[in-house]
Amino acid sequence: MRAITGLWRWRHNPLRRPTDIAEAWTALVALFLILVAAPVTGAVTGLLTHDALQRAVTAQREARHSVTATVLQRHDRPPLDPDPETSSARDAHRRVLASWSAPDGSGHTGTVAVNLKSPHPGDRFRIWTDAEGHVVGRPLDAATATTHAALAGFGAALVCGGLVEGGRRLVVWRLVRRRYARWDQAWNNAGPDWGRAGTGA
């Protein structure tokens, strides 16, 4: 709105300079890009990210399997960590020696993290493995993928808007520098006659 007002103000003003018109048009173009290009960029980015993440969700669901593992032995807690964030994250998942059967029927034994509060030998819990029985992370779910896609689209829109505003500020900065240079030149040309105009001196 400010850009439109600026253009209207300079439309028939005899004091307008070329830099004033250029500055007003720059603001108007930047406003248009922020209102149109930024949302379109965000929407396209969000849709592309959503498609890619949904394909990843499908692939992970096909490749990862939830199996039941049995606690064989609880590992003793390691020495206290001086970093409270690390120790709290470690304590949330205790490590145990467990055994499980892979989807292909093979048996496996290894140390895994378990969220049981007090695991004991014989306790059963669920873990995720690949087809060969190697422990993998939980597959990404569709809702989380959608959330990530929405955040990616929102971030892309913000970045686009920021780049447009940065470009506008750079153009205005160049125009102001040019305006000041012309003022300096005009003052230098008028300088020798200061205070003597019309005196015939």
N, C-alpha and C positions, 0 to 999 in steps of 0.2 A: 504494500500500500504506500509505503514511504517512497518507493521508486516511482510509482505512478504519479504521486504528488510532485516529486522532483521534476519529472518530465513536463508536467503541466505548468509548473512554476517557470521553467526556463523556455517554454514554448515561444512566447512573443516578448521576452524580456530583452531590452536593448543592451543590458549589461552582461548577458550570457557570454560565456567563452566556450570554445570547442571542448575543453576539458570538462565543463559542467554537463554538457549534453552527453559526452562519453561516459561520465561517471553515473549519470542517471540511467542510461541504457544498460550499463554493466550491472547495476543493481536490479533492474527489471529482469534481465536475462537470468541472473543468479536466483532471483525469487522464483521464476518459472521452473528452473532446473531443480530447485529444492522441493517445490510443490509437486512436480511431475516425475522428473528423472529419479530422484531418490526413492520414492515409493515403488516405482517400477523396478529399479535395481534390487531393492529389498525383496519384492515379491518373486522376481525371477530367481534370485539367489536362494530364497527359502524353498521354492519348488524344486530346484535342482538338488539342493541338499537333502530335502525330504525324500526324493526318489532314490538318491544314492544310499541314504541311511536305511530306507525300507528294504532295498536289495541286500544290504549288509545284515539286517535283521533276519531275512529269509535264509540267507546263506548260513548264518550262525545257528539258527534253529535246526537246520538240516545237519550241520557238522558237529554240534555239541549235544551231549546227552546227560540227563540227570540220573545218577546211579546212587545206590545206597552203600555207604562205607561203614566199617565197624572199627571202633577204637581198639587198638591192641595195647598201646602203652601211652601214658601221658608224659610229655617231656617236662623236665623241671624248668621253672621260669628262669631265664637268664638274669644276670646282675641288673640292678636298677639302672635305667637310662637317665642321665642328667637332663635330657630334653623331655619336658612333660608332654609335649605333643606327640613325640615318637612313642613314649611309654604308654600313653593312653590308647593310641592306635594299635599298639602291639597287644595290650591287655584285652582289647575288645575281641580279638580272635586268638585263642590259645592254639598252640601247635601240638599235634599228637601223631603218633605212629599208627597208621590205619591200613586196613586191607579192603579191597573192593574188586568187583568183577567188571571188566570192560564190556561194552555192547557186543564185541565179537566173541565173548566167552572167556577171554584170557584173564588170569588172576594177577593182581598188582598189589604191591605193598610200598608205602612211602610215607614221608612226613607231610602232613597237610595242615592248613589252618582250619579251625573249627570254632563256631560261635556258641558252643555249649558252655554254660557257666562253670560247671565243674565236671569235665569229662572223666569217665571211668572206663576201664577195659570192658568191652561188651556193648557199650553205648553205640547206637546207630545214628547216622546223620547223612544228609544228602550232599553230594559234590557233583560238579560238572566235569565231564571228560570228553575227549574226542573219541572217534571210533576205535582207536587202538588202546584207549584207557589212560592216556596222559591227561593229567589234571589241567583244566583250562578255566578261564573266567566265565561267569554267568553270561549268557547271551543277552545282547541288547534287546529291550522290549520295544514294542511299537510306540507306546506313549512317550517314552524317553526320547526315541528318535524324532518324534514330532516336536517335542519341546526343543531339542537341539536345533532342528531345522528352523523353527520360529525364531530362536535366538540368533541364528546365523543371518536370517533375513533382516531382522531388526538391526543387527550390527552393520550389515552391508548398507542399509539405508542411512544409518548415522554416519558411516565413513564417507558415503557419497555426498551427503549434505555438508560434511566438514570440508571435503575437498573443494566443493563448489564455493563455499564461503571463504576458504583460504585463497582460492583463485581470485575471487572478487576483491578481497583485501589487497592482494598483490597488485592487481590492475589499478585500484584506487591509489595505492601508494606510489605507483609509477606516474599516474596522472598528477598527483599532488606535487611530486618532485618536478615534473615538467612545468607546472603552474608557477612554482616558486622560482624556477630558473628564468622564466619569462618575466616575472616581477623584478628579479635582480637585474636583468638586462634593461628593462624599462627604467628602473631607478638609475642605473649607470648612465643611460642616455640622457636623462633629465638632470642628473646631478650637477653639472657645471652651472646651470641656470637657476638654482635654488635661490629664492628670495629676490631675484633680479628680473623676473618676467615682466615685460612691458616697460622697463625703465630705459631701454635703449643703451644700457651699459654693455 
